[in-house]
Amino acid sequence: MKRAIFVVDAFSQGRYRGNPAGVVPLEAGDAPDADWMQATAAEMRHSETAYLEPRPDGSFGLRWFTPSVEVDLCGHATLASAHVLYETGRLATGAPAVFHTRGGVLNATREPDGQIRLDFPAAPPEPCEAPAGLLDALGIAKAEVLRTDGQFFMLVVPDAATVRDLDPDFAALGALGDVRGVYVTAAGDDGEHDIVSRCFAPKVGIDEDPVTGSMHCVIGPYWGERLGKTELRAHQASARGGTMRVRLAGDRVHLIGHAVTTLRGELLV
């Protein structure tokens, strides 16, 4: 038995930039168990590998696995999954992609210019005290600290250079008992982007995520209010780097970006 697999670089217009995701589009009636999905994600070593299961009504079940765990929400692998559906003709351009996930029902649409727009729930953060050891693990002296759902923290630092120059102690960060991951963000300083950020989550097997869609559901509402904007140009300053537009729409956030396929292959089962 064989299953198709794609590797897609999300939130990038060029190959080997943005965030690579594995995408496994399953056939109707093919429902592999979670152990196989997890083992395949561990073999692929991308921050997430996505599994698409077609449903009779034309929608899709969608699950995401890091190399270590299944997660409730993932932006870049959702964008990559929608890209595969449109690129392979499973969905026509303009037809919405509807995904049933652990994080709720999500929608994606391919725009006329080829970009894909994700419709995700907004998740505004709440101010909190910094967990013991968090700032030290990141090498940050001072930051505004906020908390999101799921033991993720958001640190707002004074300038974009601080974000770009971070060199975290991943072992120390992963050892913090009540910290699943952390977002570090600042206002942009290049005249091209409104905000800049990075994402670290060694506890779930991702030292640094190259480009993180779900993070912008958290930092987007914060920066939108602070900057007085309903649309933000966002840059994630990882080694690979990536960009997206973040459009605020009440309790929803639209994440808009490009994707490009870098690999098509088969998994031998």
N, C-alpha and C positions, 0 to 999 in steps of 0.2 A: 504494500500500500504506500502511496505517496501523497504528500500534502504540499501545496504550493506555499512559497514564502517570498516575501519582498523585504528589502531594506530601503527605507525612505528617509531622506534628510529633510526634516520638518523645520519650518521657519527659516528657510534659506532658498535663494534662487540659484545657487550653485552647489555642485556635489562636494561632499566632504566638509561642509559647513553646517551650521544649524545643529539639530539634535537628531541623530539616527534612531529609528525605531524599526523593530521587526514587525511585520504584519503577516498573519496567517489567515487567509480567507478560506473558511471551511465550506464544504459542500453541504447541501441540505441532508439532514439525517446523520451527519458525521459529528459526533459530540465526544471529543477526547476528554479524559478525566483531568482533574486539576493537577495531579502529580506529573502527568506528561507535559502539560502546559508549563508548569514551573521548571521542570528539568530542561525543556527546550529554551526557556528564557535564560536559565543559568548558562546554557551552552552558547547562546547568542551573545550574552554579555552586554547588550544594550541596556540603557537605563530602563526602558520598558519594551516588552514584546506584547503585541495586541493580537487577540483572537476574535475573528468575526464569524458569527453563526447566523445564516439567513433564516428569516421567519416567514411564514406563509403570507403575511400581510405586506411584505416588501420591506419591512424594517429589519434590523440586525441586533442580535445580542452581541455585546462587546465587553471583553474582559482584558485587563492589563496586568502584567507580571513584571516586576523588577527581577534581577538575578536571585533575589532572596525571598520576596513576598508578593502576594497579590495586593493591589492597591485599589482604592475607591474612586479615584479621579485622576485622569492624566490628559493633559491638553495636546502635547506634541504627537502622542501615539494615536489620538483621535483624529487629528489633522492628517496624519499619515494614512490612517485607515480609510478616511474619506477620499483621499487622493488615489488610493489603489482602486476603490470602487469606481471612481470616475474614469481613471486611466484605462481600466480593463473593460469598460463598457457595462459593468453591472448596474451602474446608474447613469442616466443621461445628464449632461450639463444642465444645470438649472433645477433638476429634481432634488428635493431635500433628502439628505441621509439622516435617518432616524435610528438612534442607538439606545438600546435598553442596557443600563449599566448598574453597578452597585452604587453609583453616585446619582442615580435618577435617569430620566429620559433626556438625552442630549440630541441636538440637531446640528447639522453642518450643511452648508450650501456652497457650491462652486460659483464664484463670481465670473462675470464676462471676461475679466482680465486674467483669469486662471487662478487667482488667489482663492483660498478657501476660508470661509467665515464660520467660526464655531460659536454657538450660542450656549453659554455656560452660566451657572448661578453665581451671582456676586457673593463674596464672603468677606465683608469688611472686618478688619482686625480690631481687637480691643486692647487698650493700654494695660500693661502689667509690669511686674518686677522681673528683672533678668534672673533666670535660674542660675544658681551657683555654678561657676566655672564656665558659663557660656561665652562671656566676653573674652576671658583669658584664652579659651580654645581657639577663638577667631583672631586673637591679637588686636582687639579693639579696646581702646581706653574708655570711650564714652559713646552711647547711642541711645536714641529713643527706642523703647522696647514695647512691642505689641504682640499679642497672641492670636493665633488662628485656631480653627478646629483641628483636632487630630494631633496635638502636641507639636505643631509647627510654630515657630516664632519668627517675627519680622523685626529687623533692626534697621532703623533709619540713621544713617551716618551723615556727617556734615558735607561731604563732597564726593564727586564721582571718582576722584583719584584714590580715595580710601577703598572704594569698592573694587576698582581694578587691581589694586596692589595687595589685596588680601592673600595671605598664605596660611590657611588654617592648619591646626594640628588635628588631623582627621581621627587619630586614635583617641585623643582626649574628647573630641566632639562626639564620637560614636559611643563613648563610655558614659555620657550624661544620661541618667536614667529617665528623666522626664522630657527629653528633647528628641523628637523624631526627625526633625530637620529644621533648617533656618534659612530665611531669606534676608539678604543684606542689600539695601537699596539707597539711592541718593538721586537728587535732581541731575539731569544731564548737563554737560558742560561743553558740548561740541557744536551747538547750534543746529544740530540735525535731530537729536533725540531729546524728548522731554524728561525721560527717566532712564536710569541704568541700574542693573541689579545682577546678583549672582545667587545661586541656590546650592546648599550643601546638605546632604542627607546620608551620611555613612551608615547610620543605623539600619537603613533599608537597602544597603548594598550599593549606594550611589555616593561616592565621595563628593563629586560635583556634577550636577546636571547641566548639560551644555545650554539648553534653552527650555524653559519651563512654562508651559501654557497655564496650568492651574495656579501657579504663583501669581499671575497677573489678575486673577479673580480676587486676590487679596490686596496686592499693592495698587491695582488700578483704582478702586474706589478711594483709597487713601490719598493717592496723588491727584486724582481728579478733583477732590474737594480742596486739597491744599493749593493746587495750581489754578483752580477755577476753570477746568476744561472738561469736556465730555468725550474728547478723543485724544489719545496720547500716542506718541511715537516712542516705542520702547526698544531698548537695546540690552541684551544679556551679554555681559562681558566675560564669558568663559573663553578658554583657549580657541574653541571652534567659532564662537560668536553666533549671534542670531538676532533677528529683528521681527517685530510685529506691530500692528496697529491695535490699540486697545480702545474699544468704543463702549462707553457706559450707557446703559439703557435701563434705568430704574434698578430692579433687583436682578438684572441680567448683565453679563459682560460679553461683548462680542470680541473674539480674538481672530485677527485677520492676518494671514500670512501665506507665503509660497511653500511648495514642497517639490522635491525632485527624487525620482527613483534612482538608486545606485546599484541595486542587485535584484535579479529575479532568479529563483531556484526552486529546488524540490527538497523536502524533508522525507527521508526514508523511514517508514514506520514499521 
